[in-house]
Amino acid sequence: MSNSAFATEQARWRAQLEALPSNPETIPAFFFAHGSPILAFPDNATSGFFGGAMAQWAGPRGPLAMFLRDFGPALLKKYNPKAIVVFSAHWETYGERLVTDYGDENPLLMDYFGFQPELYKLKFKSRGDSDLAARIVSLYKQAGYKARVTPRMEPRGEDGRGFSGPGLDHGVFVPFRLMFGEELVGVPIVQVSIDGSMSPQKNWAVGEAVAQLRREGYLVLSGGLTAHNLRDMSSFSPKSAKPVHLEFDKAVHKAVSIADAEQRRQAMMNLLSHPGFRASHPREDHFVPLYVAAGAGADGGAVRIISDIYGNPTFAFGDAASLGY
C-alpha cells in the first residue's frame, strides 16, 4: 500500500499540528502511539507473524510511520523544549517511580525478541540530564511517592541481544528514530516508569506529579497504543479488526472528545469496563499511558485530537490557549 493511500489522513493530522500555537506559556502533554519494532522493519519484511494487514498499517510505510515523521519536527519547531520527559508502556515499576540518569549518552534497551538481526543494530543517539532526573524525583517525593534515579550501570530489563541492561526501551527509541532521526543530542531525554498496578487512577497521578514541568519549557510525552492484542493480530489494523475492536476504538475517541473535563475524566476511566476493552487489551500496559498523559495535562482542562489513526492515535492535553482554542 502506497503512502498516497493515506493522504487524506495526513492532511487532517497536519492541520491539527499546525493549529497548535508556537511557544505557549504551558506546553501540552501528549499521548502518542509508540508503535512497535515493525516500524523499523526493512521495506521488504512484510511476511510472517507481523506481516499482512498489520505490516501495511503499522510498518515503515504505514500511516503511523508517516505521522511520526511529521510529529517530531513539529514538536521541536513549536516548543523548542529544554528536554523531553517520556513514559512508555514498556517500563513499569511497582510502588516506586524510577527515572533514568544516563549522563552523556542514553543506552538503548532492545527489549524485543526473535526479530531479524537488522533490528538489533538500530541506532538512536541521545543524552540524559542529571539535574532534570533529580528534579523529577523531587517532584514525586513532594507529591508523596517513592522515587529514585536509575544510573547507567543498573539493568532495568532483558535485552534481545542476550543480556540484562539499562536504556531507553523500544517504546521510546523506535518511534523517536522516526520523529527525530538517528541523533538527537541537543534536547536531553529522561524516561520515567509508569505504575505497574495498571490502575488508571494511579497512572493519572503519575502524570499529575510532573505537570508543572510543562510550564517550565519541558515536553512530556507518554507512549502506548489503543489497540494491542498479540493473541489476536487482527486487532492491529482496521482492515482486519473485528467489530468489537472497532467499537472500542470509537469509544476511546468519544470519551477523549468530551468537552467537560470532569465528565471526560470519568468517561476515560470507564473505558476499562467497555465490552471491547479486553478484546483490544488482554493486559492494560499499552493503554494506561493514556492516563499518564491526561494526568500531566489535566490542569488545563482541554484536549485536542492530533491524529485519529485506528489503534494509533495521538492526543494533546492542556489549556485551551496552548491547544489553539
C-alpha positions as a Markdown table, in Angstrom:
| # | Residue | x | y | z |
|---|---|---|---|---|
| 1 | Met | 0.0 | 0.0 | 0.0 |
| 2 | Ser | 1.5 | 3.3 | -1.0 |
| 3 | Asn | 1.8 | 6.5 | 1.1 |
| 4 | Ser | -0.7 | 8.2 | -1.2 |
| 5 | Ala | -3.4 | 5.9 | 0.2 |
| 6 | Phe | -3.1 | 7.8 | 3.5 |
| 7 | Ala | -3.0 | 11.3 | 2.0 |
| 8 | Thr | -6.4 | 12.3 | 3.5 |
| 9 | Glu | -5.4 | 11.2 | 7.0 |
| 10 | Gln | -2.1 | 13.0 | 6.6 |
| 11 | Ala | -3.8 | 16.3 | 5.7 |
| 12 | Arg | -6.0 | 16.0 | 8.8 |
| 13 | Trp | -3.2 | 15.5 | 11.2 |
| 14 | Arg | -1.0 | 18.1 | 9.6 |
| 15 | Ala | -3.9 | 20.6 | 10.1 |
| 16 | Gln | -4.2 | 19.6 | 13.7 |
| 17 | Leu | -0.4 | 20.0 | 14.3 |
| 18 | Glu | -0.5 | 23.4 | 12.5 |
| 19 | Ala | -3.3 | 24.5 | 14.8 |
| 20 | Leu | -1.1 | 24.1 | 17.9 |
| 21 | Pro | 0.3 | 27.5 | 18.9 |
| 22 | Ser | 4.1 | 28.0 | 19.0 |
| 23 | Asn | 5.8 | 28.8 | 22.2 |
| 24 | Pro | 2.8 | 28.7 | 24.5 |
| 25 | Glu | 3.2 | 29.5 | 28.2 |
| 26 | Thr | 2.5 | 25.9 | 29.0 |
| 27 | Ile | 3.4 | 23.1 | 26.6 |
| 28 | Pro | 0.7 | 20.5 | 26.2 |
| 29 | Ala | 1.2 | 16.9 | 27.4 |
| 30 | Phe | 0.9 | 14.3 | 24.6 |
| 31 | Phe | -0.3 | 10.7 | 24.5 |
| 32 | Phe | 1.2 | 9.3 | 21.3 |
| 33 | Ala | 1.2 | 5.9 | 19.6 |
| 34 | His | 4.7 | 4.5 | 20.0 |
| 35 | Gly | 4.2 | 1.6 | 17.6 |
| 36 | Ser | 6.3 | -1.5 | 17.7 |
| 37 | Pro | 9.6 | -2.8 | 16.3 |
| 38 | Ile | 7.9 | -3.3 | 12.9 |
| 39 | Leu | 8.2 | 0.5 | 12.4 |
| 40 | Ala | 11.9 | -0.3 | 11.8 |
| 41 | Phe | 11.4 | -3.3 | 9.5 |
| 42 | Pro | 13.2 | -3.3 | 6.2 |
| 43 | Asp | 10.7 | -2.4 | 3.5 |
| 44 | Asn | 10.7 | -5.9 | 2.1 |
| 45 | Ala | 9.9 | -7.5 | 5.5 |
| 46 | Thr | 6.1 | -7.9 | 5.1 |
| 47 | Ser | 5.6 | -11.6 | 5.8 |
| 48 | Gly | 5.4 | -13.8 | 8.9 |
| 49 | Phe | 3.8 | -13.3 | 12.3 |
| 50 | Phe | 4.0 | -9.5 | 11.9 |
| 51 | Gly | 3.1 | -9.3 | 8.2 |
| 52 | Gly | 0.0 | -8.7 | 6.2 |
| 53 | Ala | -2.5 | -6.1 | 7.2 |
| 54 | Met | -0.6 | -5.3 | 10.4 |
| 55 | Ala | 2.7 | -4.6 | 8.5 |
| 56 | Gln | 0.8 | -2.3 | 6.0 |
| 57 | Trp | -0.9 | -0.4 | 8.7 |
| 58 | Ala | 1.8 | -0.2 | 11.4 |
| 59 | Gly | 5.0 | -0.8 | 9.4 |
| 60 | Pro | 7.5 | 1.7 | 7.9 |
| 61 | Arg | 5.2 | 2.7 | 5.1 |
| 62 | Gly | 2.0 | 2.9 | 7.1 |
| 63 | Pro | 0.2 | 5.9 | 8.5 |
| 64 | Leu | 1.8 | 5.8 | 11.9 |
| 65 | Ala | 5.3 | 6.0 | 10.5 |
| 66 | Met | 4.1 | 8.8 | 8.3 |
| 67 | Phe | 2.6 | 10.6 | 11.3 |
| 68 | Leu | 5.7 | 10.2 | 13.5 |
| 69 | Arg | 7.8 | 11.8 | 10.8 |
| 70 | Asp | 5.6 | 14.8 | 10.9 |
| 71 | Phe | 5.0 | 14.8 | 14.6 |
| 72 | Gly | 8.7 | 15.0 | 15.8 |
| 73 | Pro | 9.8 | 18.0 | 13.8 |
| 74 | Ala | 6.5 | 19.9 | 14.7 |
| 75 | Leu | 7.2 | 19.4 | 18.4 |
| 76 | Leu | 10.7 | 20.7 | 18.1 |
| 77 | Lys | 9.7 | 23.7 | 16.0 |
| 78 | Lys | 6.6 | 24.6 | 18.1 |
| 79 | Tyr | 8.1 | 24.2 | 21.5 |
| 80 | Asn | 11.9 | 24.2 | 21.3 |
| 81 | Pro | 11.8 | 22.1 | 24.6 |
| 82 | Lys | 14.5 | 22.2 | 27.2 |
| 83 | Ala | 14.2 | 18.4 | 27.4 |
| 84 | Ile | 11.8 | 15.6 | 26.8 |
| 85 | Val | 10.3 | 13.6 | 29.7 |
| 86 | Val | 8.9 | 10.4 | 28.3 |
| 87 | Phe | 6.9 | 7.5 | 29.6 |
| 88 | Ser | 6.4 | 4.2 | 27.8 |
| 89 | Ala | 4.2 | 1.1 | 28.0 |
| 90 | His | 7.4 | -0.9 | 28.2 |
| 91 | Trp | 8.7 | 0.3 | 31.6 |
| 92 | Glu | 6.5 | -0.3 | 34.7 |
| 93 | Thr | 7.6 | -0.4 | 38.3 |
| 94 | Tyr | 5.6 | -1.1 | 41.5 |
| 95 | Gly | 5.3 | 1.4 | 44.3 |
| 96 | Glu | 8.3 | 3.5 | 43.2 |
| 97 | Arg | 9.0 | 5.7 | 40.2 |
| 98 | Leu | 12.3 | 5.1 | 38.5 |
| 99 | Val | 13.9 | 7.9 | 36.5 |
| 100 | Thr | 16.8 | 7.5 | 34.1 |
| 101 | Asp | 20.0 | 9.3 | 34.8 |
| 102 | Tyr | 22.2 | 8.1 | 32.0 |
| 103 | Gly | 24.5 | 11.1 | 31.6 |
| 104 | Asp | 26.1 | 12.0 | 28.2 |
| 105 | Glu | 24.6 | 9.1 | 26.2 |
| 106 | Asn | 21.4 | 7.2 | 26.7 |
| 107 | Pro | 21.9 | 3.5 | 26.1 |
| 108 | Leu | 19.2 | 1.5 | 24.2 |
| 109 | Leu | 17.4 | -1.4 | 25.7 |
| 110 | Met | 16.3 | -3.6 | 22.8 |
| 111 | Asp | 13.6 | -5.3 | 24.7 |
| 112 | Tyr | 12.2 | -7.4 | 21.9 |
| 113 | Phe | 12.9 | -10.9 | 20.9 |
| 114 | Gly | 13.0 | -13.1 | 17.8 |
| 115 | Phe | 13.3 | -10.4 | 15.2 |
| 116 | Gln | 15.7 | -10.2 | 12.3 |
| 117 | Pro | 19.3 | -9.3 | 13.0 |
| 118 | Glu | 18.9 | -5.8 | 11.5 |
| 119 | Leu | 16.6 | -4.7 | 14.3 |
| 120 | Tyr | 19.3 | -5.3 | 16.9 |
| 121 | Lys | 21.6 | -2.9 | 15.0 |
| 122 | Leu | 19.3 | 0.1 | 15.3 |
| 123 | Lys | 20.9 | 3.4 | 16.3 |
| 124 | Phe | 19.5 | 6.4 | 18.2 |
| 125 | Lys | 22.0 | 8.7 | 19.9 |
| 126 | Ser | 20.7 | 11.0 | 22.7 |
| 127 | Arg | 21.8 | 12.2 | 26.1 |
| 128 | Gly | 20.2 | 12.4 | 29.5 |
| 129 | Asp | 20.1 | 15.2 | 32.1 |
| 130 | Ser | 21.1 | 14.5 | 35.7 |
| 131 | Asp | 19.6 | 17.8 | 37.0 |
| 132 | Leu | 16.3 | 17.1 | 35.4 |
| 133 | Ala | 16.3 | 13.5 | 36.6 |
| 134 | Ala | 16.9 | 14.7 | 40.2 |
| 135 | Arg | 14.2 | 17.3 | 39.8 |
| 136 | Ile | 11.6 | 14.7 | 38.7 |
| 137 | Val | 12.5 | 12.5 | 41.6 |
| 138 | Ser | 11.9 | 15.5 | 43.9 |
| 139 | Leu | 8.6 | 16.3 | 42.3 |
| 140 | Tyr | 7.4 | 12.7 | 43.0 |
| 141 | Lys | 8.6 | 12.8 | 46.6 |
| 142 | Gln | 6.8 | 16.2 | 47.1 |
| 143 | Ala | 3.7 | 14.5 | 45.8 |
| 144 | Gly | 4.1 | 11.7 | 48.4 |
| 145 | Tyr | 5.5 | 9.0 | 46.2 |
| 146 | Lys | 8.7 | 7.0 | 46.4 |
| 147 | Ala | 11.1 | 7.7 | 43.6 |
| 148 | Arg | 14.8 | 7.4 | 42.7 |
| 149 | Val | 17.1 | 7.7 | 39.7 |
| 150 | Thr | 18.5 | 4.7 | 38.0 |
| 151 | Pro | 22.0 | 5.0 | 36.7 |
| 152 | Arg | 23.6 | 3.7 | 33.5 |
| 153 | Met | 25.2 | 0.8 | 35.4 |
| 154 | Glu | 21.8 | -0.5 | 36.7 |
| 155 | Pro | 20.0 | -3.0 | 34.5 |
| 156 | Arg | 16.3 | -2.4 | 34.1 |
| 157 | Gly | 15.2 | -5.2 | 31.7 |
| 158 | Glu | 16.1 | -8.1 | 29.4 |
| 159 | Asp | 17.6 | -7.2 | 26.1 |
| 160 | Gly | 17.0 | -9.3 | 22.9 |
| 161 | Arg | 20.7 | -9.4 | 22.3 |
| 162 | Gly | 21.1 | -11.8 | 25.2 |
| 163 | Phe | 21.7 | -9.7 | 28.4 |
| 164 | Ser | 20.0 | -7.7 | 31.1 |
| 165 | Gly | 20.8 | -4.0 | 30.6 |
| 166 | Pro | 19.8 | -0.3 | 31.1 |
| 167 | Gly | 18.5 | 2.0 | 28.5 |
| 168 | Leu | 15.6 | 3.7 | 26.7 |
| 169 | Asp | 13.2 | 0.9 | 25.7 |
| 170 | His | 11.8 | 0.3 | 22.2 |
| 171 | Gly | 8.7 | 2.2 | 23.1 |
| 172 | Val | 10.9 | 5.3 | 23.1 |
| 173 | Phe | 13.8 | 4.8 | 20.6 |
| 174 | Val | 11.9 | 3.1 | 17.8 |
| 175 | Pro | 9.4 | 6.0 | 17.4 |
| 176 | Phe | 12.0 | 8.6 | 18.3 |
| 177 | Arg | 14.2 | 7.5 | 15.4 |
| 178 | Leu | 11.3 | 8.4 | 13.0 |
| 179 | Met | 10.4 | 11.5 | 14.9 |
| 180 | Phe | 13.9 | 13.0 | 15.3 |
| 181 | Gly | 16.3 | 11.0 | 13.2 |
| 182 | Glu | 19.0 | 8.7 | 14.4 |
| 183 | Glu | 20.6 | 11.5 | 16.5 |
| 184 | Leu | 19.0 | 14.0 | 18.9 |
| 185 | Val | 21.7 | 15.4 | 21.2 |
| 186 | Gly | 20.5 | 19.0 | 21.5 |
| 187 | Val | 17.4 | 18.0 | 23.6 |
| 188 | Pro | 18.0 | 15.7 | 26.6 |
| 189 | Ile | 15.7 | 12.8 | 27.1 |
| 190 | Val | 14.8 | 11.4 | 30.5 |
| 191 | Gln | 12.5 | 8.3 | 30.8 |
| 192 | Val | 10.2 | 7.7 | 33.8 |
| 193 | Ser | 8.5 | 4.4 | 34.7 |
| 194 | Ile | 4.7 | 4.0 | 34.7 |
| 195 | Asp | 2.9 | 2.4 | 37.6 |
| 196 | Gly | 2.8 | -1.3 | 37.3 |
| 197 | Ser | -0.5 | -1.6 | 39.2 |
| 198 | Met | -2.1 | -0.8 | 35.8 |
| 199 | Ser | -4.6 | 1.4 | 37.7 |
| 200 | Pro | -5.9 | 4.3 | 35.6 |
| 201 | Gln | -6.2 | 6.5 | 38.7 |
| 202 | Lys | -2.6 | 5.8 | 39.9 |
| 203 | Asn | -1.2 | 6.4 | 36.4 |
| 204 | Trp | -3.2 | 9.6 | 36.1 |
| 205 | Ala | -1.4 | 10.7 | 39.3 |
| 206 | Val | 1.9 | 9.7 | 37.8 |
| 207 | Gly | 1.3 | 12.3 | 35.2 |
| 208 | Glu | -0.1 | 14.9 | 37.5 |
| 209 | Ala | 3.1 | 14.9 | 39.6 |
| 210 | Val | 5.2 | 16.2 | 36.7 |
| 211 | Ala | 2.6 | 18.6 | 35.2 |
| 212 | Gln | 4.4 | 21.7 | 36.3 |
| 213 | Leu | 7.4 | 20.8 | 34.1 |
| 214 | Arg | 5.2 | 21.8 | 31.2 |
| 215 | Arg | 5.2 | 25.4 | 32.5 |
| 216 | Glu | 9.0 | 25.4 | 32.6 |
| 217 | Gly | 9.6 | 24.5 | 29.0 |
| 218 | Tyr | 9.8 | 20.7 | 29.2 |
| 219 | Leu | 7.9 | 18.4 | 26.8 |
| 220 | Val | 6.0 | 15.5 | 28.4 |
| 221 | Leu | 5.2 | 12.5 | 26.1 |
| 222 | Ser | 3.6 | 9.2 | 27.1 |
| 223 | Gly | 3.6 | 6.4 | 24.6 |
| 224 | Gly | 1.3 | 3.4 | 24.2 |
| 225 | Leu | -1.4 | 2.1 | 21.9 |
| 226 | Thr | -5.2 | 1.9 | 21.9 |
| 227 | Ala | -5.2 | -1.5 | 20.2 |
| 228 | His | -2.7 | -4.1 | 21.4 |
| 229 | Asn | -3.7 | -7.8 | 21.4 |
| 230 | Leu | -0.8 | -10.1 | 20.4 |
| 231 | Arg | -3.2 | -13.0 | 20.8 |
| 232 | Asp | -5.4 | -11.6 | 18.0 |
| 233 | Met | -3.3 | -9.9 | 15.4 |
| 234 | Ser | -6.4 | -8.8 | 13.6 |
| 235 | Ser | -6.8 | -6.2 | 16.3 |
| 236 | Phe | -3.9 | -4.1 | 14.9 |
| 237 | Ser | -5.4 | -2.9 | 11.6 |
| 238 | Pro | -8.8 | -1.6 | 10.7 |
| 239 | Lys | -8.7 | -3.8 | 7.6 |
| 240 | Ser | -8.8 | -6.9 | 9.7 |
| 241 | Ala | -10.2 | -5.7 | 13.1 |
| 242 | Lys | -13.4 | -7.3 | 14.3 |
| 243 | Pro | -16.5 | -5.2 | 15.1 |
| 244 | Val | -15.6 | -5.3 | 18.8 |
| 245 | His | -12.2 | -3.7 | 18.2 |
| 246 | Leu | -13.7 | -1.0 | 16.0 |
| 247 | Glu | -16.4 | -0.3 | 18.6 |
| 248 | Phe | -13.8 | 0.1 | 21.3 |
| 249 | Asp | -11.7 | 2.5 | 19.1 |
| 250 | Lys | -14.8 | 4.7 | 18.6 |
| 251 | Ala | -15.4 | 4.6 | 22.4 |
| 252 | Val | -11.9 | 5.9 | 23.1 |
| 253 | His | -12.3 | 8.8 | 20.8 |
| 254 | Lys | -15.7 | 9.6 | 22.1 |
| 255 | Ala | -14.5 | 9.7 | 25.7 |
| 256 | Val | -11.5 | 11.8 | 24.9 |
| 257 | Ser | -13.6 | 14.2 | 22.9 |
| 258 | Ile | -15.9 | 15.2 | 25.8 |
| 259 | Ala | -15.6 | 18.9 | 26.4 |
| 260 | Asp | -16.3 | 18.9 | 30.1 |
| 261 | Ala | -13.0 | 18.0 | 31.9 |
| 262 | Glu | -14.6 | 16.0 | 34.7 |
| 263 | Gln | -17.0 | 14.2 | 32.5 |
| 264 | Arg | -14.2 | 13.4 | 30.2 |
| 265 | Arg | -12.1 | 12.0 | 33.0 |
| 266 | Gln | -14.9 | 9.8 | 34.2 |
| 267 | Ala | -15.6 | 8.5 | 30.7 |
| 268 | Met | -11.9 | 7.7 | 30.2 |
| 269 | Met | -11.8 | 5.8 | 33.5 |
| 270 | Asn | -14.9 | 3.8 | 32.4 |
| 271 | Leu | -13.1 | 2.7 | 29.2 |
| 272 | Leu | -11.7 | -0.3 | 31.0 |
| 273 | Ser | -15.2 | -1.6 | 31.5 |
| 274 | His | -16.1 | -1.3 | 27.9 |
| 275 | Pro | -17.1 | -4.7 | 26.3 |
| 276 | Gly | -14.4 | -4.3 | 23.7 |
| 277 | Phe | -11.5 | -3.4 | 26.1 |
| 278 | Arg | -10.2 | -6.9 | 26.7 |
| 279 | Ala | -10.5 | -7.8 | 23.0 |
| 280 | Ser | -8.1 | -4.9 | 22.3 |
| 281 | His | -6.0 | -5.2 | 25.5 |
| 282 | Pro | -5.6 | -8.5 | 27.3 |
| 283 | Arg | -3.4 | -6.6 | 29.6 |
| 284 | Glu | -3.6 | -2.9 | 30.4 |
| 285 | Asp | 0.1 | -2.0 | 29.9 |
| 286 | His | -0.3 | -0.3 | 26.5 |
| 287 | Phe | -3.4 | 1.6 | 27.4 |
| 288 | Val | -2.6 | 3.1 | 30.8 |
| 289 | Pro | 0.0 | 5.5 | 29.3 |
| 290 | Leu | -3.1 | 7.4 | 28.1 |
| 291 | Tyr | -3.9 | 8.2 | 31.7 |
| 292 | Val | -0.3 | 9.4 | 32.4 |
| 293 | Ala | -0.6 | 12.0 | 29.6 |
| 294 | Ala | -4.1 | 13.0 | 30.6 |
| 295 | Gly | -3.0 | 13.5 | 34.2 |
| 296 | Ala | 0.1 | 15.5 | 33.1 |
| 297 | Gly | -2.2 | 17.9 | 31.1 |
| 298 | Ala | -5.3 | 17.8 | 33.3 |
| 299 | Asp | -4.7 | 21.2 | 34.9 |
| 300 | Gly | -5.6 | 22.8 | 31.6 |
| 301 | Gly | -8.9 | 21.0 | 31.2 |
| 302 | Ala | -8.8 | 20.9 | 27.4 |
| 303 | Val | -7.8 | 18.3 | 24.7 |
| 304 | Arg | -7.1 | 18.2 | 21.0 |
| 305 | Ile | -7.1 | 15.0 | 18.9 |
| 306 | Ile | -4.0 | 15.3 | 16.8 |
| 307 | Ser | -4.3 | 12.1 | 14.8 |
| 308 | Asp | -7.2 | 9.6 | 14.8 |
| 309 | Ile | -5.3 | 6.7 | 13.2 |
| 310 | Tyr | -7.1 | 3.5 | 14.2 |
| 311 | Gly | -5.3 | 1.9 | 17.2 |
| 312 | Asn | -2.5 | 4.5 | 17.0 |
| 313 | Pro | -3.9 | 7.9 | 17.9 |
| 314 | Thr | -2.2 | 11.0 | 19.4 |
| 315 | Phe | -4.0 | 13.3 | 21.8 |
| 316 | Ala | -2.8 | 16.6 | 23.3 |
| 317 | Phe | -3.9 | 17.6 | 26.8 |
| 318 | Gly | -3.5 | 21.1 | 28.2 |
| 319 | Asp | -5.2 | 24.5 | 28.5 |
| 320 | Ala | -7.3 | 25.9 | 25.7 |
| 321 | Ala | -4.8 | 28.6 | 24.7 |
| 322 | Ser | -2.0 | 26.1 | 24.4 |
| 323 | Leu | -4.2 | 23.9 | 22.2 |
| 324 | Gly | -5.2 | 26.7 | 19.9 |
| 325 | Tyr | -8.8 | 27.2 | 21.0 |
